[in-house]
Amino acid sequence: MALATDVKKQTILKFRVHKTDTGSPEVQIAILSRRIAELTEHFKTHGKDHHSRRGLLTMVAHRRRLLNYLKSRSPERYQNLIQALGIRR
């Protein structure tokens, strides 16, 4: 399930690093987190949707790889991001 265009734009505006940023790790992680949250809500009513569950697991793994990358490159940006998103403890 794709995010609505306005929701995606708002997420990009909130987490971008510079004015024309659309692909920094922060933006990618924020968008993935938003999609993961929407799919989690979807599974509360559609528990047997195993095809979408596989996509969810793929997104979670991709977000984890991006978070590991950001943590190794810039620990302070990593800390700021996980606090803003409310993930990882």
C-alpha positions as CSV (number, residue, x, y, z in Angstrom):
1,M,0.0,0.0,0.0
2,A,1.4,3.3,-1.0
3,L,1.2,6.4,1.1
4,A,-1.0,9.3,0.1
5,T,0.8,12.0,-1.8
6,D,0.1,14.7,0.8
7,V,1.2,12.5,3.7
8,K,4.4,11.6,1.9
9,K,5.2,15.3,1.2
10,Q,4.6,16.2,4.8
11,T,6.9,13.5,6.0
12,I,9.6,14.6,3.6
13,L,9.3,18.2,4.7
14,K,9.6,17.2,8.4
15,F,12.7,15.0,8.0
16,R,14.6,16.5,5.1
17,V,18.2,17.5,5.6
18,H,18.3,20.4,3.1
19,K,15.7,22.2,0.9
20,T,15.7,19.8,-2.1
21,D,16.3,16.6,-0.1
22,T,14.1,13.6,-0.9
23,G,16.5,10.6,-0.6
24,S,18.6,11.0,2.5
25,P,18.5,8.1,5.0
26,E,16.4,10.2,7.4
27,V,13.7,10.7,4.8
28,Q,13.8,7.1,3.6
29,I,13.5,5.8,7.2
30,A,10.6,8.2,8.0
31,I,8.7,7.1,4.9
32,L,9.2,3.4,5.6
33,S,8.2,3.9,9.2
34,R,5.0,5.6,8.1
35,R,4.2,2.7,5.7
36,I,5.0,0.1,8.4
37,A,2.6,1.8,10.8
38,E,-0.2,1.8,8.2
39,L,0.4,-1.9,7.4
40,T,0.4,-2.7,11.1
41,E,-3.0,-1.2,11.3
42,H,-4.1,-3.1,8.2
43,F,-3.2,-6.4,9.9
44,K,-5.4,-5.7,12.9
45,T,-8.4,-6.2,10.7
46,H,-6.9,-8.5,8.0
47,G,-5.0,-11.1,10.0
48,K,-4.7,-13.6,7.2
49,D,-3.2,-11.3,4.6
50,H,0.1,-13.2,4.4
51,H,1.2,-11.6,1.1
52,S,1.1,-8.1,2.6
53,R,2.8,-9.5,5.7
54,R,5.8,-10.5,3.6
55,G,6.0,-7.0,2.2
56,L,5.9,-5.6,5.7
57,L,8.8,-7.8,6.8
58,T,10.8,-6.7,3.8
59,M,10.1,-3.0,4.7
60,V,11.2,-3.6,8.3
61,A,14.4,-5.3,7.2
62,H,15.1,-2.4,4.7
63,R,14.5,0.2,7.5
64,R,16.8,-1.8,9.8
65,R,19.6,-1.7,7.2
66,L,19.1,2.0,6.7
67,L,19.2,2.6,10.4
68,N,22.4,0.6,10.7
69,Y,24.0,2.6,7.9
70,L,23.0,5.9,9.5
71,K,24.2,4.8,12.9
72,S,27.6,3.9,11.5
73,R,28.0,7.1,9.5
74,S,26.5,9.7,11.9
75,P,25.5,8.6,15.4
76,E,24.1,12.0,16.3
77,R,21.7,12.0,13.3
78,Y,20.7,8.5,14.2
79,Q,19.8,9.4,17.7
80,N,17.9,12.5,16.6
81,L,15.9,10.4,14.1
82,I,15.0,7.5,16.4
83,Q,13.8,10.0,19.0
84,A,11.7,11.9,16.5
85,L,10.2,8.7,15.2
86,G,9.8,7.0,18.5
87,I,11.4,3.7,17.5
88,R,14.1,1.5,19.1
89,R,13.6,2.0,22.8
